[in-house]
Amino acid sequence: MTPHEDRVVGEQLLTVKDLRVHFKTHDGMVKAVDGLSYDVARGQTLGIVGESGSGKSVSSLAILGLHRNTNATVTGEITLGGVELLTLTDEEMRRKRGRDVAMIFQDPLSALHPYYTVGAQIAEAYRIHNDVSKSAAKKRAVEMLGLVGIPQPDRRVDDYPHQFSGGMRQRAMIGMALVNDPGLIIADEPTTALDVTVQAQILDLLQKLQKEFNSAIIMITHDLGVVAEMADEVLVMYGGKAVENGPTNELLVHPQMPYTWGLLSSVPDITSDPNLPLRPIPGNPPSLLSPPSGCAFHPRCTFAARVPDNLCSTTVPALEQIEGKTFHLSRCHLRDPEAVYHNEVLAEGPAGASAIAAQVAGVLPNAPRHLDAEGGES
């Protein structure tokens, strides 16, 4: 039995097993994703977090087959709705892309073509997978623009991307992603460069549309406030690997891996003294061309010296289920990390357990989740 098999979930939609995405370069092999496994059920939101270069976007692009015809070597299994994607031909993958799985890209101004109207681009995405006339496709584009909250969609459908504001372009990208009712939506930093008000509107929109279409969402983000509001489950990535995975409330209140502790400690506490310094993670993310031996995080980890026999620098820890938890996986050699986190990490700064939980759940205004010290919602 794998660590994932004991979970009680809804209809399983996506299964990723031992995914590896390696890029051959003149300097050697870059192991951008190295043995990643996770599941996403229909109607569920999975938040993938980690620093830049941890493999978040690369792993998601592999689901869409966007590494094909490049210098990437992709191995493992990616099963969507019972279909193994890595064995499909290019034509079969094109029929899947946009219809069964769609992506909301990070920068809509770059993703949208400047020479075509917004409506024409949404209509094209619809016509590729549906045998309909141009007028029917345009009608569908107007419908989608209205659905995502664009005012006067029958007029704005003929506007070009530069005539839309940043928030409106992001809404148009969401409309394009949803135009064929895909089962899986991958949102890559969908609220980057948007102000807090527009960010909250976009997240509310995604939640509303997810309920309407019963879609699964993979949310790639650096923002733990977004994760606390949106995600049912969190996957923390570092150095191309998953280092922690579990239900959002459980993982954010009872994190088990020092890298996750660093991410949480880096969140500003809006209730504390504004003159207090932030607590960043020391050092830099590892080179995926020549990653450190053993645990990739050990050169930056302040607790590595506590593990006997230099285990952190010589042996890669397994991603194992935390004892006593229904589903919470962590990759760490440290003994009793729960006690270390609560007795030492939280005690170092002004924020206690409840303050950290409030930071994570309250970064966005009116966040629906308010975590208490026991991991429950209030």
Order of alpha helices (4+ residues) and beta strands (2+ residues): beta-beta-beta-alpha-beta-beta-alpha-beta-alpha-alpha-alpha-alpha-alpha-beta-alpha-beta-alpha-beta-beta-alpha-alpha-alpha-beta-beta-alpha-alpha
